[in-house]
Amino acid sequence: MLGLARLFPAGGFGLWLRLVAATFVLLLPGSLVARALRLRGASASVVFGLGVLGPALALVFIVHGSIWLALVVLAVVAVVALPFALRVVSGPPAWDTLAIAFSGLVLGVLLWHVAGAVNGDALFHLGRVRKLVELGDLHLRTVDEFRDGGLHPGYAFPLWHAFLALVAKLAGVDPTQVMLHEPSAVVPIAFAVVYESGVALFRSAWLGLGVLAATVTAAAFAPGHGGSYKLLAQPGTVDRYVLVPATLTLFFLFLRHPGWSLGLALAAAGVEVFLVHASTAVFLGILLVGFGVSRAVLTRRDVRSTAAALACLYVPVGAALAWLLPIVRETKSQSPSAGELRRALVRYADELHVVSLHRYALRPEVVSRAGAIAVAALVLLPLAALAARQRWAAFVLGGTLAILGIELLVWVFPHFSDAVSVSQARRLAGFVPFAFALAGAAGVLTRLLGPLVLPLALGAGIGLQLAYPGDFGSQLTVGGPAWAPWFALFSGLAALGLGLFLGRRIDSVGPLAGLAVLLFCLPVAVHGFRHWSAADGPDRYTLSPGLLAALRHDVPKRAVVFSDMETSYRISAYAPVYVAAAPPAHVADTPANDPAGRRLAVIHYFDTGKQKFLDRYHAGWLVLDRSRFHVDPHWPLVYEDARYALYHRPGT
C-alpha cells in the first residue's frame, strides 16, 4: 500500500494514501509483537507499536544518529517477531473492529476538509517534528526551540513527535503536511481503540458502539469544525483519544484475565501515556484509582487484580518520572510562588472560582461545557446504582466522583494544582467518563423501559442540544449548567451508598441500548455537520514563501535566528533552526528557557536596535518584519520582500 501510495503525487488523494499507509506500516512491528504475545486487537497493536518505537528512539539519542536508525530498528523487530506471530493461531479476524476502523476512514476523509492551517500549539509540535526529520546527530536537546534552553517537562522524550517524523519520512512529505493531515490517518485507530474500550468494560459490542458514538460525537461533532479530532496529530489529543482508551481496554482485560503478556502491555501503555503527555498519566491514574476504590466498596471484588494492574501500569511510570522530576521541579508553575500563582489565577479567571489565594476551584460550568452529552451523562449518573455489581458502574461512579471531588472543592483543587500546575489541573475535567456513563445509563433504561427508550433518547437529544449546545471557545463565556456537576457529585455519592444495598446486575441489553445512544447523539451530530468548516482564519503572522525558501536554503541548519516572538515561533516551526525567543505561552517556564527574560530582550532590541541583545543569544541571523519594526542591524542583507528582510551577521 505504501509503495502504491508513493506512485501518486504528494497532494490530495495521494497525500491521504501516503499518510494512511505510512501510519499503518509504523504500527506493523507492534502488531506482530502483540500477536506473538497472543494479544489481539487495535489497542495492543497501538501500545506495542509505540512501545517498540520508544527503545528505537532512545538508541538514536544514545548514538547521536538520525531518525532513519529508528526505522531500521523497527524493521529488525518486525523481522524477528514475524515467525513467532505466524505460529499463533488466534481465530478469525475481529470483523466488528475492522468495520469500526473503516468507518473511521470515512470521518478521516471528512476531517481533511476542515484541517485549516497549522497554528497555535501545532506550531510548537511542528518545530520538534521538523528537527527530527531534517537533522542528524540527534539527542534529547536537538528538538528544543532554543539552542541554549532546556527540556520541556511535558515532552522531554519526543515519542509522538518521532512517530510523526517517521510518517513524514516514509510518506515522503513535508512535516507541515503531516501535522495538518495526519489526524485523517489516526481517526480509524481512534475509532477502533475507543470501541474496544467500551467492549472490554461492558462486554457488549452494542454498548461498545454506544461508547464510540458518544465519544466521537462529543469530541468531533458537538464543537463543530472537526472539534478535537482535528487535532489528533498533537500529543495531548492523541494521548486522550487514542492511548487512554487503548490503556483502558488492556486494563479491563487484565482484570478478567491477569497474565504477564497483558501486564507487559500495561507497562508499555503507562510509559507511553506519560511520555507523550505527562499530565495525562496523572489524570488516568485518578480515574482508575477512583474505579478501584468504588469497586472495592460496592462489591469487594477485583481488589488484587486492580492493584496488580495499577502496579503494572504505574511502576514503570515512576521510573520515567524519576528521570523527569528534576526538570519538573525547575518549572515555575510547579509549587508556584505567590506571584506566579496570582498570574495563573488571573490568566484562568474565567474558569476558576476564587475565594482566596489558597482557596479556589474549577467553576462547575467548565465540567459541563461539553454540551448535551456531558449534561446527560452527569444527570444519569445515579442510574449506575441499579447496576452496582458491574464494573462499568464502579468505573463511572468512582471515576466521576474522584474527578469532581478534586475539581470542584476549594480545599482540594489548590493542592492538586500545586502538583501539576493550574493550567493542567483544569484539564482534568475533560477526563470525566461521560461516554461510558451515557452508555451504561442507556443499558439500565433499556432494561426498565424496553423499546420506549428509543423515542425518549431521541427527544432528550434534541431537547438537550437546544438547551445546552456547549461552549467550546478558547475562553469560557457561558459554559454548561452549573447545577449538573454538583448534582452528579451529590447524587453519585448517594448512588454509591445505594449500590451497597441494591447490588444488582444488568444483563445483556442487546442492540436497543446502543441504538438509544446513537439516537441521542444524532441531533448533536447534525449540529456538527452544519458547522463542518475550517474554524481557523488566515494567520496574520504567516511567513512569506520567499522568506521560507531563504530560511531553508541560505540559513545553515541549527543556526540561531533572532526575530520578534511571533515570527520566531513560526521560523522554528518551518525551518530546522533555533530561535532566541518565542511566545511565553508556548515555552516551558524553566530557568534555562527564561521565557520572560527572552521576551524582554526582544522588546528592548526592537525598541533600541542595540546589538548586545543579539549577542546575548549568539544570533547569527536576523529576520525583520518591516511592517511592524524599523531597525537597521548594519548586517548584509540576504533576502527581502514587501514585508520581511533576512540579515546575516558577518563572520558567522
Secondary structure as the mmCIF struct_conf table of DSSP 4:
data_model
#
loop_
_struct_conf.conf_type_id
_struct_conf.id
_struct_conf.beg_label_comp_id
_struct_conf.beg_label_asym_id
_struct_conf.beg_label_seq_id
_struct_conf.end_label_comp_id
_struct_conf.end_label_asym_id
_struct_conf.end_label_seq_id
HELX_RH_AL_P HELX_RH_AL_P1 LEU A 2 ALA A 5
TURN_TY1_P TURN_TY1_P1 ARG A 6 LEU A 7
BEND BEND1 PHE A 8 PHE A 8
BEND BEND2 ALA A 10 GLY A 11
TURN_TY1_P TURN_TY1_P2 GLY A 12 GLY A 12
HELX_RH_AL_P HELX_RH_AL_P2 PHE A 13 ALA A 36
TURN_TY1_P TURN_TY1_P3 LEU A 37 ARG A 38
BEND BEND3 GLY A 41 GLY A 41
HELX_RH_AL_P HELX_RH_AL_P3 ALA A 42 VAL A 63
TURN_TY1_P TURN_TY1_P4 HIS A 64 HIS A 64
HELX_RH_AL_P HELX_RH_AL_P4 ILE A 67 LEU A 86
TURN_TY1_P TURN_TY1_P5 ARG A 87 ARG A 87
BEND BEND4 PRO A 92 PRO A 92
HELX_RH_AL_P HELX_RH_AL_P5 TRP A 95 TRP A 112
TURN_TY1_P TURN_TY1_P6 HIS A 113 VAL A 114
TURN_TY1_P TURN_TY1_P7 GLY A 120 GLY A 120
HELX_RH_AL_P HELX_RH_AL_P6 ASP A 121 GLU A 134
BEND BEND5 GLY A 136 ASP A 137
HELX_RH_3T_P HELX_RH_3T_P1 LEU A 140 VAL A 143
BEND BEND6 ASP A 144 GLU A 145
TURN_TY1_P TURN_TY1_P8 ARG A 147 ASP A 148
TURN_TY1_P TURN_TY1_P9 PRO A 153 GLY A 154
BEND BEND7 TYR A 155 PHE A 157
HELX_RH_AL_P HELX_RH_AL_P7 LEU A 159 ALA A 171
TURN_TY1_P TURN_TY1_P10 GLY A 172 GLY A 172
HELX_RH_AL_P HELX_RH_AL_P8 PRO A 175 PHE A 202
BEND BEND8 ARG A 203 ARG A 203
HELX_RH_AL_P HELX_RH_AL_P9 ALA A 205 VAL A 216
HELX_RH_PI_P HELX_RH_PI_P1 THR A 217 PHE A 221
TURN_TY1_P TURN_TY1_P11 ALA A 222 PRO A 223
BEND BEND9 GLY A 224 GLY A 224
TURN_TY1_P TURN_TY1_P12 HIS A 225 GLY A 226
HELX_RH_3T_P HELX_RH_3T_P2 GLY A 227 LEU A 231
TURN_TY1_P TURN_TY1_P13 LEU A 232 ALA A 233
BEND BEND10 GLN A 234 GLN A 234
HELX_RH_AL_P HELX_RH_AL_P10 PRO A 235 VAL A 238
HELX_RH_PI_P HELX_RH_PI_P2 ASP A 239 LEU A 243
HELX_RH_AL_P HELX_RH_AL_P11 VAL A 244 ARG A 256
BEND BEND11 HIS A 257 HIS A 257
HELX_RH_AL_P HELX_RH_AL_P12 TRP A 260 VAL A 276
HELX_RH_AL_P HELX_RH_AL_P13 ALA A 278 THR A 299
BEND BEND12 ARG A 300 ARG A 300
BEND BEND13 ASP A 302 ASP A 302
HELX_RH_AL_P HELX_RH_AL_P14 VAL A 303 GLU A 330
BEND BEND14 THR A 331 THR A 331
TURN_TY1_P TURN_TY1_P14 LYS A 332 SER A 333
BEND BEND15 GLN A 334 SER A 335
HELX_RH_AL_P HELX_RH_AL_P15 ALA A 338 ARG A 347
TURN_TY1_P TURN_TY1_P15 TYR A 348 TYR A 348
HELX_RH_3T_P HELX_RH_3T_P3 ALA A 349 GLU A 351
STRN STRN1 LEU A 352 SER A 356
TURN_TY1_P TURN_TY1_P16 LEU A 357 HIS A 358
STRN STRN2 ARG A 359 LEU A 362
HELX_RH_AL_P HELX_RH_AL_P16 PRO A 364 VAL A 367
TURN_TY1_P TURN_TY1_P17 SER A 368 ALA A 370
HELX_RH_AL_P HELX_RH_AL_P17 ALA A 372 LEU A 380
HELX_RH_3T_P HELX_RH_3T_P4 LEU A 381 ALA A 387
TURN_TY1_P TURN_TY1_P18 ALA A 388 ARG A 389
BEND BEND16 GLN A 390 GLN A 390
HELX_RH_AL_P HELX_RH_AL_P18 ARG A 391 LEU A 408
TURN_TY1_P TURN_TY1_P19 VAL A 410 VAL A 412
HELX_RH_AL_P HELX_RH_AL_P19 PHE A 413 VAL A 420
HELX_RH_AL_P HELX_RH_AL_P20 VAL A 422 ALA A 425
HELX_RH_3T_P HELX_RH_3T_P5 ARG A 426 PHE A 431
BEND BEND17 VAL A 432 VAL A 432
HELX_RH_AL_P HELX_RH_AL_P21 PHE A 434 LEU A 449
HELX_RH_3T_P HELX_RH_3T_P6 GLY A 450 LEU A 452
HELX_RH_AL_P HELX_RH_AL_P22 VAL A 453 ALA A 467
BEND BEND18 GLY A 473 GLN A 475
BEND BEND19 THR A 477 VAL A 478
BEND BEND20 GLY A 480 GLY A 480
TURN_TY1_P TURN_TY1_P20 ALA A 482 ALA A 482
HELX_RH_AL_P HELX_RH_AL_P23 TRP A 483 LEU A 502
TURN_TY1_P TURN_TY1_P21 GLY A 510 GLY A 510
HELX_RH_AL_P HELX_RH_AL_P24 PRO A 511 ARG A 530
TURN_TY1_P TURN_TY1_P22 HIS A 531 HIS A 531
BEND BEND21 SER A 533 SER A 533
TURN_TY1_P TURN_TY1_P23 ARG A 540 TYR A 541
HELX_LH_PP_P HELX_LH_PP_P1 THR A 542 SER A 544
HELX_RH_AL_P HELX_RH_AL_P25 PRO A 545 HIS A 553
TURN_TY1_P TURN_TY1_P24 ASP A 554 ASP A 554
BEND BEND22 VAL A 555 VAL A 555
HELX_LH_PP_P HELX_LH_PP_P2 PRO A 556 PRO A 556
TURN_TY1_P TURN_TY1_P25 LYS A 557 ARG A 558
STRN STRN3 VAL A 560 PHE A 562
HELX_RH_AL_P HELX_RH_AL_P26 MET A 565 TYR A 574
BEND BEND23 ALA A 575 PRO A 576
STRN STRN4 TYR A 578 VAL A 579
BEND BEND24 ALA A 580 ALA A 580
HELX_RH_3T_P HELX_RH_3T_P7 PRO A 584 HIS A 586
BEND BEND25 VAL A 587 VAL A 587
TURN_TY1_P TURN_TY1_P26 PRO A 591 ASN A 593
HELX_RH_AL_P HELX_RH_AL_P27 PRO A 595 THR A 608
TURN_TY1_P TURN_TY1_P27 GLN A 611 GLN A 611
HELX_RH_AL_P HELX_RH_AL_P28 LYS A 612 ARG A 616
TURN_TY1_P TURN_TY1_P28 TYR A 617 HIS A 618
STRN STRN5 TRP A 621 ASP A 625
TURN_TY1_P TURN_TY1_P29 ARG A 626 ARG A 628
BEND BEND26 TRP A 635 TRP A 635
STRN STRN6 LEU A 637 GLU A 640
BEND BEND27 ALA A 642 ARG A 643
STRN STRN7 TYR A 644 HIS A 648
TURN_TY1_P TURN_TY1_P30 PRO A 650 GLY A 651
#
